[in-house]
Amino acid sequence: MSRRCESDPGARSALRSGVGKDLDAVPRMHQVIAHLVPPAADDRAQRAYYAVAAMIAEQTRRKQRSSSEEETEDAEGTEEAEDAEGAEDGASGGAPAGTAPGSEDRAATLRPDYGSSLGAAFAAAVDVASGRERQMRRGTAESRLNVLCKQQITGLHRHLPASVRYLRSLGVPVDFARLLQDLLDWPRDSGRITRYWLQDFYRELQKADRRRADSEDAEAVVEDATATVGDVTATAESPEPSPGG
C-alpha cells in the first residue's frame, strides 16, 4: 500500500480522502482498497482496513511534502482539545474500553501479536537519546496514549489519525500492520490490546532510562580517569625542591 501511494498520486488522494471518516462517507476509496479487504469482513473489520490505508496515504503525502514542522504545530495545537474530547468519549460509551464478555473463550482464536505496538511508538517519541531533532514530552505521550486506551472502537477511529500524524511528524515509525491487527481485534479484545500498549510504553521508557543512566555512568568514569591522569601528570612535571632550599 505504501508503494502504491508513493507511485500513484490519484490512489493516494483517494485513500487520503477517507482519513477519520466512516465507511459510507468514503466513495473514492473503494476503487483502491476494496479488492484488498476480505469478502467476509464485517463493517468493523472493513473500517479497520480503510482507516489504516487512509493513514498510510496521509503520511506518504506528508513525507513527500517534507512538512514535518507544520505537522507538529498542527498536532500540538489540537492536543488539549483532543484530550478533553477523548475523556468525554471514554465516558459516553457506557462501560470503558475493555475485554468483551466471553472473550476469554475466543482468546485462543486471536492472531498472535507481532511487530511494534503503538505504545512502543509513543515511547520512541519520548526517547531523548534517539537522535531526532524533536521529541514528545512524556506527559503528552502518556495523556494521548491513555485517551486512546479509553476509547470504544468508534472513538478510537476518531482519535487515531491525529496521534499517528503527531508521531510521524517527529520521525517515529508506526507499524501499520500491527495497528491493523489491533483495530481488527479491538471490539472483542481491547483490554488485552491496551494492556500491551501500556506495558510496551513503560517498558521501552525504562529501557531508555537505563541506557541513559549507563551512558552517564560511563561518562563519569571517563571524566574521573581523565582527572586522575591529569593530576599524576602535573605531579610528575612539577619541579623538585633544590637541595638546601
N, C-alpha and C positions, 0 to 999 in steps of 0.2 A: 504493500500500500504506500509506503514511504517513497519507493522508487517511482510509482505511478504519479504521485503528487509532484515529485520533482521534475518529471519529464512531460507532464500533461497539464498545462495551466487550466484548461477547461474542466478537467476532472477535479483538480484541486479547488477550483472555485465552487463547483457543485457540492463537493463534500463540506467545504468550509461554511457553506450557507446553512448547514444544519447544527452548528455549534450551540449547545444548550437548548435545542428545540425538541418538541415531541415528534414521534414518527409521522403523524398525519400533517405535519407542517413543513415537511422537507421533500417536496416532489422532485426537486432537482437531483437529489442523492440517489434515487432508485436506479438510474441507469448505470451508476458506477459501482454501487455496493450490493445491489440485490442478489447478484449471482454468487456472492461470497457468503451469504447468510444461509445456514442450514434450512432446508424447506420446512422441517418440522418445528423450527424455533417459534416459541410463543412471543407475544408482544414485548414482554420484558427482555427476553433474550435478544430479540431483534433490535431493541433500543440500545442495548449494550454494544452490539456491533456498530450500529450507526454512530453512537456517541464517540466511540474510540476512533473511528475513521474520520469523523469531523475534527477531533482534537489533533490527530496526526496532520491533517491537511492544514489546519490553522498554524501549527508550529512550523511546518515546512515553509509556508509563505513568510512567516516572520523571520525565519532563518535566512531566507533569500533576501529579504529586505534589510537585514542587519540592523534592526531597530530595537536592540535589547534595552537601551536606556529608556526609550519611550514605554516599552512594555512594563519595566519595573515601576515607573511612575504611575502608570495606569493601575497596576496591581496594588501598589501601596495605597493609592487613593481610595480604593474600594475596600480596603482591609477592615476598617472599623464597621462599615455598614454591613459587610458580609458576615462578620462575626455576630453582630446583633441579630441579623435575619436568620442566621443559622441556629442560634439558640431558640428562636421562635419556631423554626421548622421542627426542631427536635421535640419541642413540647407539644406542637399542634398535631403530631402524627399519632396521638393516642399513647401507646407504650413506646418507650425509647427503643432505638435500634437494638436488636439482639437476635439470638438464635430462635427461629420459629419453633412452635410446639411440634414435637415429633421429629425434629431434625436429627436427633441422635440416631434414629433408625436409618436415616439417609446418609449418615456420615461416611459410611464405607463406600458409597457410590460417588462421592465427590472426587474431582480430579486432584492429584497431588499438587502441592504448591511448587512453583518453580520461578526462576527469575528473581528480580528485586522488587520488593513491595513499595508502596507509596510512602510508608513510614520511613524506610531506608532513604528514599529520595529527600524527604524533609530533613533528615539528619545530615545528609550530604550538603544540603543548602546552608546549614548552620556551621559546618566544619571550617574554622578559620585557617586551617593548615592545608586546605585543598588547593591553594594556588590561584583561586579565582579572584577577580578584582573586587567582587561584591559578595556578601553573604547575607542570609536572612537572620534576623535576630531570633534567639532561642525562644523568647516569649511569643513572637509572631508565629513561629513554626508550631509550637505547642497548641496555640489557640486555633490555628487553621486546621491542624490535624484533628483536634478534638471536636471541632464543628463538623467535620466530615464524618467522624465516627458516630455522631449522634443522629445522623440522618436516616430516614426511611429512603427507599430507592429513588423516589421522585425528587426529594431534596438533595440527594447525593448527585443526581444528574444536573441539578441546577447549580451546585457549588463547585463541582469538579473542574469545569473549564477554566475558571479564574485561578484556581490553585495550580493547575498544570501550567497555565500561562506564566504565572509567577516563577515557578520552578525553572521553566525553560529560559526565562529572561535572565536568570542567574547562571545559566550554563549547566544546570543539573539535568542529567538524562532521566527520562521517565520510561520505565519498562511497560510499553503499551500492551504487550502480550499478557503480562501478569495482571495489568489493570483490567483487561478484558475478562480474564478468568474471574477476578474478584467481583466485577459487575454482574457477571452471569450467576455467581453463587450468592450474591448479596441478599436477595429476597428470602432465601431459606437458611442462610448461614452467616449473617452479618456479625454475630457475636464472635465467632472464630476469626473472621477476617479482621475486625477491628482490634482484636487481641493481638494478632500477628503484626498489624501495622504499628501499634503502640510498642510492642516488645522490640520490634526491629528499630524503631526510632530511638528508644532509650539505650538499647544495646549498642547501636552504632555511635551514639554520642559518648557513651562510656569508653568505647574503644578509642575514639578521637581524644578524649581527655587523658587516657593513659599514654597515648602516643605523644601528646604534648608534654606531659609530665616527664616522660622518659627523655624527651629531647632537651627539656630544660635541665634535667639532672646531668645529662651528658655535657651540656654546655658549661655547667657549673664546674664539673670535674676538669674540663679543659682549661677553664679560667684559673682554677686553683693550681693546676700543674704549671701553667704559664707563669703565674705569680711566683711559685716556688723556684722555678728555674731562674727567673729574674733576680730573686734575692740571692741565690747561690752565685750567680754571675757577678753581681755587684760586690759581694763579699770577696770573691776571688780577685777582682780587679782593684780593690781598694789598697792604697799604698801601706806597707808595713811601717810601723814607727821606727825611726832611726835609733841605733844603739846610744844609750846615754841620754836620749832625748827626753 
